[in-house]
């Protein structure tokens, strides 16, 4: 499975132990979107399902969701860079808003 967050999908993003894949956003629909968008992260069993995991610690989950949204918006921004703009500042402002809205449309919420 392709991850846009790290190329090292065999090792936990947090501790470096052997990993399994975690889909960042919850729900069946979002799991499919995460797979399509590469919004998956490798986590070891403890960080995925254990006592200090993304599924049991709200803070871990929130950080993963923020990371996922930031990566989505970065990739959206990169895909739009070839479009012509009036000025550099206007381009940045417009694209920043478009990136956030594109994420909201796709995942129905903003985590940033």
C-alpha positions in Angstrom: 0.0 0.0 0.0 1.4 3.4 -1.0 1.8 6.0 1.8 2.2 9.7 1.0 3.5 10.2 4.5 6.5 7.9 4.6 8.2 5.5 2.2 9.1 3.2 5.1 5.8 1.4 5.5 7.3 -1.7 7.1 8.5 0.2 10.2 6.5 2.1 12.9 6.5 5.8 12.3 6.9 6.3 16.1 9.4 3.7 17.3 10.7 1.9 14.2 9.5 -1.6 15.2 7.8 -3.8 12.5 4.5 -2.2 11.6 1.0 -2.7 10.3 -0.9 -0.1 8.3 -3.2 2.3 10.0 -5.8 4.3 8.0 -5.8 7.8 9.4 -9.5 8.7 9.1 -12.3 6.6 10.6 -15.2 4.9 8.9 -15.6 2.6 6.0 -16.0 5.4 3.5 -12.9 7.2 4.8 -10.9 4.0 4.9 -11.4 3.7 1.2 -10.5 7.4 0.6 -7.4 7.0 2.8 -6.3 4.1 0.7 -6.9 6.1 -2.5 -5.1 9.2 -1.1 -2.2 7.4 0.5 -3.2 8.6 4.0 -2.0 5.6 5.8 0.8 5.3 8.4 2.8 2.4 9.6 2.4 1.7 13.3 3.6 -1.2 15.4 1.0 -3.3 17.3 1.5 -1.2 20.5 1.1 2.2 18.7 -1.8 0.9 16.6 -3.9 -1.2 19.0 -2.1 -1.2 22.4 -2.3 1.0 25.5 -0.4 3.8 23.9 -2.2 3.5 20.6 -3.9 5.8 18.1 -7.1 3.9 18.9 -6.9 4.3 22.7 -5.2 7.7 23.1 -7.1 10.7 21.8 -3.9 12.8 21.5 -2.3 10.2 19.2 -5.4 10.1 17.0 -5.7 13.9 16.8 -2.0 14.2 15.8 -2.5 11.5 13.1 -5.6 13.3 11.7 -3.7 16.6 11.6 -0.8 15.0 9.8 -3.2 13.3 7.3 -4.9 16.6 6.5 -1.6 18.5 6.2 -0.3 15.9 3.7 -3.5 15.9 1.8 -3.5 19.7 1.5 0.2 19.7 0.5 -0.4 17.2 -2.3 -3.5 19.2 -3.4 -1.4 22.4 -3.5 1.4 20.6 -5.5 -1.2 19.4 -8.0 -2.5 22.9 -8.5 0.9 24.7 -8.9 0.8 24.7 -12.7 -2.2 26.9 -12.8 -1.6 30.6 -13.8 -2.0 33.2 -11.0 -2.2 37.0 -10.7 0.5 37.4 -8.1 2.5 35.2 -5.7 0.6 36.4 -2.6 -2.8 36.0 -4.2 -1.9 32.6 -5.5 -0.8 31.4 -2.0 -3.9 32.7 -0.3 -6.3 31.3 -2.9 -4.5 27.9 -3.0 -4.5 27.7 0.8 -8.2 28.2 0.9 -8.8 25.8 -1.9 -6.7 23.1 -0.3 -8.6 23.3 3.0 -12.0 23.3 1.2 -10.9 20.3 -1.0 -10.1 18.4 2.2 -13.4 19.3 3.8 -15.3 18.2 0.8 -13.6 14.9 0.7 -13.5 14.1 4.4 -16.5 16.3 5.7 -14.3 17.9 8.5 -11.2 19.9 9.1 -8.7 18.8 11.7 -6.4 21.9 11.3 
